[in-house]
Amino acid sequence: MLCFLPTDVIQYRNFFAFAIVFWALSNFLLSNKKGGDFWYALSVLIATTIHTSCLFYLLMILAKHKLSKSAFIVFMVLKIVKIRI
């Protein structure tokens, strides 16, 4: 199989993109600031330019509004460790 990018480069991209998502999650989505959902979505879209797998984390906005606080935290932890619900 031909690989144009070494595995290390892909891992760095994934790390930097997820770091942006995690920062946005803790600063905007979990806090009840006004406009937090917008800033979280914008941060995830910026992270998506680095690695497209971050697009999945836009579902956290829906989970925040549809689930209770404790269920949302459990959902967030499960998604961070990549366990499928």
C-alpha positions as CSV (number, residue, x, y, z in Angstrom):
1,M,0.0,0.0,0.0
2,L,1.4,3.4,-1.0
3,C,1.3,6.0,1.7
4,F,2.1,9.5,0.8
5,L,2.3,10.8,4.4
6,P,4.2,9.0,7.2
7,T,2.1,7.8,10.0
8,D,3.6,10.3,12.4
9,V,2.3,13.2,10.3
10,I,-1.2,11.8,10.4
11,Q,-1.0,11.4,14.1
12,Y,0.2,15.0,14.6
13,R,-2.7,16.2,12.5
14,N,-5.2,14.2,14.5
15,F,-3.7,15.4,17.8
16,F,-3.7,19.1,16.8
17,A,-7.3,18.9,15.5
18,F,-8.5,17.1,18.6
19,A,-6.7,19.6,20.8
20,I,-8.7,22.4,19.2
21,V,-12.0,20.4,19.7
22,F,-11.1,19.7,23.3
23,W,-10.3,23.3,24.0
24,A,-13.6,24.4,22.5
25,L,-15.5,21.7,24.4
26,S,-14.1,22.9,27.7
27,N,-14.3,26.6,27.0
28,F,-17.5,27.0,25.1
29,L,-19.8,24.0,25.1
30,L,-19.5,23.0,28.8
31,S,-19.8,26.6,30.0
32,N,-23.1,28.3,29.7
33,K,-21.7,31.4,28.0
34,K,-23.9,33.2,25.5
35,G,-23.1,32.2,22.0
36,G,-21.1,29.2,23.2
37,D,-22.7,26.8,20.7
38,F,-21.7,29.1,17.8
39,W,-18.1,29.4,19.0
40,Y,-17.9,25.7,19.6
41,A,-19.2,25.0,16.0
42,L,-16.7,27.5,14.6
43,S,-13.8,25.9,16.4
44,V,-14.8,22.5,15.3
45,L,-15.0,23.7,11.7
46,I,-11.5,25.2,12.0
47,A,-10.3,21.8,13.4
48,T,-12.0,20.1,10.5
49,T,-9.6,21.9,8.2
50,I,-6.8,20.1,9.9
51,H,-8.4,16.6,10.1
52,T,-11.9,15.8,8.7
53,S,-12.7,13.3,11.5
54,C,-13.4,16.3,13.8
55,L,-16.6,17.0,11.9
56,F,-18.2,14.2,13.9
57,Y,-17.8,16.4,17.1
58,L,-20.5,18.8,15.9
59,L,-23.0,16.2,17.2
60,M,-22.0,17.3,20.7
61,I,-24.1,20.4,20.3
62,L,-27.2,18.2,19.7
63,A,-26.2,15.9,22.6
64,K,-25.9,18.9,24.9
65,H,-29.4,20.1,24.2
66,K,-31.1,16.7,24.1
67,L,-29.5,14.9,27.0
68,S,-29.3,15.7,30.7
69,K,-26.0,17.1,32.1
70,S,-24.8,13.8,33.5
71,A,-25.7,11.8,30.4
72,F,-23.9,14.5,28.2
73,I,-20.7,14.1,30.2
74,V,-20.9,10.3,29.9
75,F,-21.5,10.7,26.1
76,M,-18.6,13.0,25.8
77,V,-16.2,10.7,27.7
78,L,-17.3,7.7,25.6
79,K,-16.8,9.6,22.4
80,I,-13.4,10.9,23.5
81,V,-12.2,7.3,24.1
82,K,-13.8,6.2,20.8
83,I,-16.3,3.8,22.3
84,R,-19.4,3.4,20.1
85,I,-22.8,3.9,21.8
